[in-house]
Amino acid sequence: MDSIEGKIKALLNGEILDDPEKEFLNVDYTLQQQNYELSTRGIEPKSPSDFKPKVGSTITYVVAAVIFNEKNEILMMQEAKSSCAGTWYIPAGRVEPEETFEDAVKREVLQETGLQFEPTTLLKVESSHGTWFRIVYTGNIVGGQLKTVARADQESLQAIYTNDVSKLSLRSPDCLKLIEFGHNYIQHRNEFVHQLTIHRVVPNILLRILIAIRSKISNSYSVLISESLIPHVPICEINPSRSVHASLKRFMQYIFGPDNLPQHKPCGLLALEHNFATTQLEQNDGLCLSLLVICKDPLESVCIQNGFSWRQLDSNLESLLIAKLSKKHNTVAYHVL
């Protein structure tokens, strides 16, 4: 198995083999390229080409926890903030500088409910545009004491387990879909992929796409490879001013040509990479989403631009890919709000 096949296998297993210092310098479709294309069409870019994600300044990460007890009751906290005091929500809050997503969700659960939380599964990732992401976890309570009104503070008034959220006045109804998704997880736990964030410092907001396609003649699967410098799975910068789906479409047009875009469908995340930078001077709090995309058109009818090629998968890699495609929860759910 050559190096690119090893990278594909790792990615299908929710792992990363690439050296970030080399890989993240070899982005196929940079923000600078995207802005140049806009400028040639007479459109003023909304984001600078040298945009750098910084928590507390240019990017917002929110973590949330969907936690059930042995009775399948959901953990809810009552807000203390003056703008929404008395309303209820799942434990959630913003990631702070120099904090991993897992450390952030542990802190939020402890502060808002009094319970010690150990995340076991990255349940879902959501975004509304290129600089706002919500990372949703589930997991286990491993200690602590449920917060009562007597222990109310600026973080929350109290926390409860409930089996009827409809009786609560919610801060926002958007948590209902997350709770419903969590119930689905409880009922089909064995069908879900269980993985957490891969801790790697990422300099920008990046999207890696593993594009799979099937041959009409041989019925075999191939995946798209970028041949730029070192062969790798294609990667682009996410435009901070646009949705991830918009960035995906632009990248697909860059790969296939604006007039030859095949029918395709995002199938969920294979991996999520993030870590805080270790130096304040160059604090880049980026992330990388690795998205599985399936082309609905057959291989024989699709054209790609120079610099890209199709790599036919061997039987082992094809089995891994089919497993990801055949079951709904074999990838991490991703949703654009």
C-alpha positions in Angstrom: 0.0 0.0 0.0 1.5 3.3 -1.1 1.4 6.5 1.0 -1.8 7.9 -0.6 -3.6 4.7 0.0 -2.5 4.7 3.6 -3.8 8.3 4.0 -7.2 7.2 2.5 -7.4 4.2 4.8 -6.6 6.3 7.8 -9.2 8.9 6.8 -11.9 6.2 6.3 -11.1 5.0 9.8 -11.4 8.6 11.3 -7.7 9.1 11.5 -5.1 11.4 9.9 -1.6 10.4 8.6 -0.6 13.6 7.0 2.1 15.9 8.5 0.2 19.1 9.2 3.3 21.3 8.7 3.5 20.1 5.1 -0.1 19.3 4.3 -1.6 22.6 5.5 0.9 24.5 3.4 -0.3 22.6 0.3 -3.9 23.9 0.1 -5.4 23.3 -3.4 -7.8 26.2 -3.3 -6.8 29.1 -1.1 -8.8 32.1 0.1 -6.4 34.2 -2.0 -7.4 32.3 -5.1 -11.1 32.5 -4.3 -10.8 36.3 -3.7 -8.9 36.7 -7.0 -11.7 34.9 -8.9 -14.3 37.2 -7.3 -12.3 40.3 -8.2 -12.0 39.3 -11.8 -15.8 39.1 -11.9 -16.1 42.6 -10.4 -17.1 41.4 -6.9 -15.5 42.9 -3.9 -14.3 40.0 -1.5 -15.8 40.2 2.0 -12.9 38.5 3.7 -9.2 39.3 3.5 -7.0 36.8 1.8 -4.8 36.6 4.9 -7.7 35.9 7.3 -6.6 34.0 10.4 -9.1 32.4 12.8 -8.7 33.6 16.4 -11.0 32.6 19.2 -12.6 35.6 20.8 -11.8 37.8 17.8 -12.5 36.4 14.4 -14.1 33.0 15.0 -16.6 31.5 17.3 -16.7 27.9 18.4 -19.6 26.7 20.6 -19.7 23.4 22.3 -22.8 21.6 23.6 -23.5 18.4 25.4 -26.5 16.0 25.0 -26.4 13.9 28.1 -28.9 11.2 29.2 -29.0 9.3 32.5 -29.8 5.6 33.0 -33.6 6.5 32.7 -32.9 8.2 29.3 -33.8 11.6 30.8 -32.0 14.6 29.3 -29.8 16.9 31.3 -31.0 20.5 31.2 -29.7 23.7 32.8 -31.6 26.8 33.8 -30.1 30.1 32.5 -28.9 32.8 34.9 -28.0 35.4 32.3 -30.3 38.5 32.5 -31.2 38.3 28.8 -32.7 34.8 29.2 -32.9 34.1 33.0 -35.2 31.3 34.0 -35.2 29.6 30.6 -33.8 26.2 29.9 -31.2 24.7 27.5 -28.8 21.9 27.2 -25.3 22.6 28.6 -23.5 24.7 26.1 -21.1 27.6 25.7 -18.3 29.2 23.8 -14.8 27.8 23.6 -12.2 30.0 25.2 -8.7 30.8 24.0 -6.2 28.0 24.5 -8.9 25.4 25.0 -9.7 22.2 23.1 -13.3 21.4 22.2 -13.4 18.5 24.7 -11.9 20.6 27.5 -14.4 23.3 26.8 -17.5 21.0 26.9 -16.2 19.5 30.2 -15.9 22.9 31.7 -19.3 24.1 30.5 -21.1 21.0 31.8 -19.3 21.3 35.2 -20.1 25.1 35.5 -23.7 24.8 34.4 -24.8 21.5 36.0 -22.3 20.7 38.7 -21.5 17.4 37.0 -18.2 16.0 35.7 -18.6 15.0 32.1 -16.4 12.7 30.0 -17.2 13.0 26.2 -17.1 9.8 24.3 -18.7 10.6 21.0 -18.6 13.6 18.6 -22.4 13.6 18.0 -22.8 16.4 15.4 -21.1 19.4 13.9 -23.1 22.5 12.8 -22.2 25.8 11.2 -24.1 28.9 10.1 -21.3 30.5 8.1 -17.5 30.1 7.9 -16.7 31.6 11.3 -19.4 30.0 13.6 -19.4 26.3 14.5 -21.2 24.3 17.1 -19.6 21.0 18.2 -22.0 18.7 19.9 -20.9 15.8 22.2 -22.5 13.0 24.1 -20.8 10.9 26.8 -20.9 9.9 30.4 -21.2 11.6 33.8 -18.3 10.5 35.9 -18.7 12.6 39.1 -19.9 15.8 40.7 -23.3 16.8 42.2 -26.3 18.0 40.3 -26.6 21.8 40.8 -29.6 22.9 42.9 -31.1 26.4 43.3 -29.1 26.7 46.6 -25.9 26.6 44.5 -27.1 29.1 41.8 -24.4 31.4 40.4 -23.7 33.5 37.3 -23.3 30.3 35.2 -26.8 28.8 35.9 -29.6 28.7 38.4 -30.0 24.9 38.6 -29.9 21.7 36.5 -32.3 18.8 36.2 -32.9 15.6 34.4 -36.2 15.5 32.6 -38.1 13.2 30.3 -40.5 15.9 29.1 -38.8 19.0 27.7 -42.1 20.4 26.5 -42.9 21.4 30.1 -39.9 23.7 30.2 -39.6 27.3 28.9 -36.7 26.9 26.5 -34.1 29.6 25.7 -34.3 28.5 22.1 -36.1 25.6 20.4 -33.1 24.7 18.3 -32.0 22.4 21.1 -35.0 20.1 20.5 -33.5 18.8 17.3 -30.2 18.0 19.1 -32.1 16.3 21.9 -34.1 14.3 19.3 -30.8 13.4 17.6 -29.4 12.3 21.0 -32.4 10.0 21.6 -31.8 8.5 18.2 -28.2 7.9 19.3 -29.4 6.2 22.5 -31.7 3.8 20.5 -29.1 3.0 17.9 -25.8 3.4 19.8 -24.1 0.5 18.1 -24.7 2.0 14.7 -22.9 5.2 15.4 -19.3 6.0 14.8 -17.6 6.8 18.1 -14.8 9.3 17.7 -13.6 12.6 19.1 -11.7 15.6 17.7 -8.2 14.9 16.4 -5.9 17.3 18.2 -3.9 19.1 15.5 -3.1 22.8 15.3 -4.8 24.0 12.0 -3.7 27.4 10.6 -6.9 28.2 8.8 -10.5 27.1 8.4 -10.1 24.1 6.1 -12.3 21.6 4.2 -10.8 18.3 3.1 -13.1 16.3 0.8 -12.9 12.6 0.0 -14.8 12.4 -3.2 -15.9 8.9 -4.2 -17.3 7.8 -7.5 -18.4 4.5 -9.1 -17.5 3.1 -12.5 -20.4 2.1 -14.6 -18.3 -0.4 -16.4 -16.4 -2.1 -13.6 -18.8 -1.2 -10.8 -15.7 -0.3 -8.7 -15.1 2.8 -6.6 -12.4 5.4 -7.1 -11.6 8.5 -5.0 -10.2 11.9 -6.2 -6.6 12.7 -5.5 -4.8 16.0 -5.9 -1.4 15.6 -7.6 -0.1 19.0 -6.4 3.4 18.5 -4.9 2.7 15.4 -2.8 -0.4 13.3 -3.7 -3.1 14.0 -1.2 -6.9 14.2 -0.6 -8.0 17.6 -1.9 -8.2 20.4 0.6 -9.4 24.0 0.4 -9.9 27.0 2.7 -13.4 27.7 3.8 -14.5 31.3 3.0 -15.2 33.0 6.4 -18.0 35.0 4.9 -19.8 32.1 3.3 -21.4 28.8 4.4 -19.4 25.6 4.3 -21.8 24.3 1.6 -21.0 27.4 -0.5 -17.3 26.8 -0.1 -17.8 23.1 -1.0 -19.6 24.1 -4.2 -16.9 26.5 -5.2 -14.2 23.9 -4.6 -16.1 21.3 -6.6 -16.4 23.8 -9.5 -12.6 24.4 -9.2 -12.0 20.6 -9.5 -14.5 19.7 -12.2 -15.0 23.0 -14.0 -17.9 25.5 -13.5 -19.9 23.9 -16.3 -19.2 20.3 -15.6 -20.2 19.9 -12.0 -21.4 16.3 -11.4 -24.4 15.6 -9.1 -23.0 15.0 -5.7 -24.1 14.5 -2.1 -22.2 15.2 1.2 -22.4 12.1 3.4 -21.0 13.4 6.7 -17.7 14.0 8.4 -14.9 11.5 8.5 -12.8 13.5 10.9 -12.7 16.9 12.7 -9.2 18.4 13.5 -8.6 21.2 15.9 -6.2 22.3 18.7 -5.3 25.7 20.1 -2.0 27.2 19.1 0.8 27.0 21.6 2.2 30.5 21.0 0.1 33.7 21.6 2.1 35.5 18.9 0.8 33.2 16.2 -2.6 32.2 17.7 -4.4 30.4 14.8 -7.5 28.6 16.1 -8.4 26.9 12.9 -10.2 23.6 12.2 -10.3 21.1 9.4 -13.5 19.3 8.4 -12.9 16.1 6.5 -16.1 15.5 4.5 -17.1 12.4 2.5 -18.8 13.3 -0.8 -20.3 10.8 -3.2 -20.7 11.6 -6.9 -24.0 10.3 -8.3 -22.8 10.4 -11.9 -20.7 7.5 -13.2 -16.9 7.9 -13.5 -17.0 7.6 -17.2 -19.1 10.7 -17.6 -17.2 13.0 -15.3 -14.3 15.3 -16.4 -11.8 16.8 -13.9 -9.3 19.6 -14.2 -5.5 19.2 -14.6 -3.8 18.5 -11.3 -6.4 15.9 -10.1 -6.8 12.2 -10.8 -8.9 9.3 -9.9 -7.4 6.5 -7.7 -9.2 3.2 -8.0 -9.6 1.5 -4.6 -8.4 -2.0 -3.8 -10.9 -4.4 -2.3 -10.0 -3.6 1.3 -10.4 0.2 0.9 -13.5 -0.3 -1.2 -15.1 -2.3 1.7 -14.2 0.5 4.1 -15.8 3.1 1.8 -19.0 1.1 1.2 -19.4 0.6 5.0 -19.3 4.4 5.4 -21.8 4.9 2.6 -24.2 2.1 3.5 -25.1 3.2 7.0 -26.4 6.6 8.0 -24.4 7.0 11.2 -21.0 5.7 10.0 -19.9 9.3 9.6 -20.3 12.2 12.0 -23.4 14.2 11.2 -22.8 17.6 9.8 -25.5 20.3 9.3 -25.4 23.8 7.9 -27.9 26.0 9.9 
